[in-house]
């Protein structure tokens, strides 16, 4: 089961924040995600990603 959905904001293990644009499985069965950051795409394993903290705005 996928840990992240399209449009989720995630952090990579290197501290980069981006938006999930695609999810797919490799031939070996590993879950990968295409993550967009500033117009560039990174293709990362699910284990290398964590959910980005949500920022609550004050009213």
Phi and psi in degrees as GROMACS dihedral restraints (atoms count N, CA, C in turn):
[ dihedral_restraints ]
;  ai    aj    ak    al  type     phi  dphi    fc
    3     4     5     6     1   -71.6    20    10
    4     5     6     7     1   140.1    20    10
    6     7     8     9     1   -85.3    20    10
    7     8     9    10     1   -29.3    20    10
    9    10    11    12     1  -124.8    20    10
   10    11    12    13     1   153.3    20    10
   12    13    14    15     1  -111.4    20    10
   13    14    15    16     1   163.9    20    10
   15    16    17    18     1   -59.0    20    10
   16    17    18    19     1   135.7    20    10
   18    19    20    21     1    91.1    20    10
   19    20    21    22     1    -9.8    20    10
   21    22    23    24     1   -67.9    20    10
   22    23    24    25     1   142.3    20    10
   24    25    26    27     1   -91.2    20    10
   25    26    27    28     1   128.0    20    10
   27    28    29    30     1  -132.0    20    10
   28    29    30    31     1   159.9    20    10
   30    31    32    33     1  -111.7    20    10
   31    32    33    34     1   139.2    20    10
   33    34    35    36     1   -87.7    20    10
   34    35    36    37     1   170.6    20    10
   36    37    38    39     1   -67.4    20    10
   37    38    39    40     1   -12.6    20    10
   39    40    41    42     1   -96.8    20    10
   40    41    42    43     1     6.9    20    10
   42    43    44    45     1    87.9    20    10
   43    44    45    46     1     5.3    20    10
   45    46    47    48     1   -85.5    20    10
   46    47    48    49     1   138.5    20    10
   48    49    50    51     1  -106.4    20    10
   49    50    51    52     1   138.4    20    10
   51    52    53    54     1  -156.6    20    10
   52    53    54    55     1  -176.3    20    10
   54    55    56    57     1  -116.2    20    10
   55    56    57    58     1   132.7    20    10
   57    58    59    60     1   -69.8    20    10
   58    59    60    61     1   123.0    20    10
   60    61    62    63     1  -110.8    20    10
   61    62    63    64     1   -20.9    20    10
   63    64    65    66     1  -158.0    20    10
   64    65    66    67     1   153.1    20    10
   66    67    68    69     1  -134.0    20    10
   67    68    69    70     1   138.3    20    10
   69    70    71    72     1  -156.4    20    10
   70    71    72    73     1   166.0    20    10
   72    73    74    75     1  -109.6    20    10
   73    74    75    76     1   143.3    20    10
   75    76    77    78     1   -80.4    20    10
   76    77    78    79     1   171.7    20    10
   78    79    80    81     1   -60.7    20    10
   79    80    81    82     1   -29.0    20    10
   81    82    83    84     1   -81.3    20    10
   82    83    84    85     1    -5.5    20    10
   84    85    86    87     1    93.6    20    10
   85    86    87    88     1     8.2    20    10
   87    88    89    90     1   -81.5    20    10
   88    89    90    91     1   142.7    20    10
   90    91    92    93     1   -85.3    20    10
   91    92    93    94     1   125.8    20    10
   93    94    95    96     1  -120.7    20    10
   94    95    96    97     1   157.0    20    10
   96    97    98    99     1  -133.2    20    10
   97    98    99   100     1   142.5    20    10
   99   100   101   102     1   -94.4    20    10
  100   101   102   103     1   119.0    20    10
  102   103   104   105     1  -116.5    20    10
  103   104   105   106     1   126.1    20    10
  105   106   107   108     1   -94.9    20    10
  106   107   108   109     1   131.7    20    10
  108   109   110   111     1  -137.6    20    10
  109   110   111   112     1   115.7    20    10
  111   112   113   114     1    53.2    20    10
  112   113   114   115     1    40.2    20    10
  114   115   116   117     1    85.1    20    10
  115   116   117   118     1    -8.1    20    10
  117   118   119   120     1  -100.8    20    10
  118   119   120   121     1   147.2    20    10
  120   121   122   123     1  -105.2    20    10
  121   122   123   124     1   134.3    20    10
  123   124   125   126     1  -115.1    20    10
  124   125   126   127     1   141.8    20    10
  126   127   128   129     1  -113.2    20    10
  127   128   129   130     1   109.5    20    10
  129   130   131   132     1  -125.6    20    10
  130   131   132   133     1   148.0    20    10
  132   133   134   135     1   -70.2    20    10
  133   134   135   136     1   152.2    20    10
  135   136   137   138     1   -58.0    20    10
  136   137   138   139     1   -36.6    20    10
  138   139   140   141     1   -65.7    20    10
  139   140   141   142     1   -19.2    20    10
  141   142   143   144     1   -90.6    20    10
  142   143   144   145     1     0.8    20    10
  144   145   146   147     1  -115.2    20    10
  145   146   147   148     1   150.7    20    10
  147   148   149   150     1  -139.6    20    10
  148   149   150   151     1   153.1    20    10
  150   151   152   153     1   -66.8    20    10
  151   152   153   154     1   139.4    20    10
  153   154   155   156     1   -77.9    20    10
  154   155   156   157     1   141.1    20    10
  156   157   158   159     1   -63.1    20    10
  157   158   159   160     1   138.8    20    10
  159   160   161   162     1   -80.3    20    10
  160   161   162   163     1   137.1    20    10
  162   163   164   165     1  -100.4    20    10
  163   164   165   166     1   122.4    20    10
  165   166   167   168     1   -94.4    20    10
  166   167   168   169     1   126.3    20    10
  168   169   170   171     1   -89.3    20    10
  169   170   171   172     1   138.6    20    10
  171   172   173   174     1   -75.5    20    10
  172   173   174   175     1   146.2    20    10
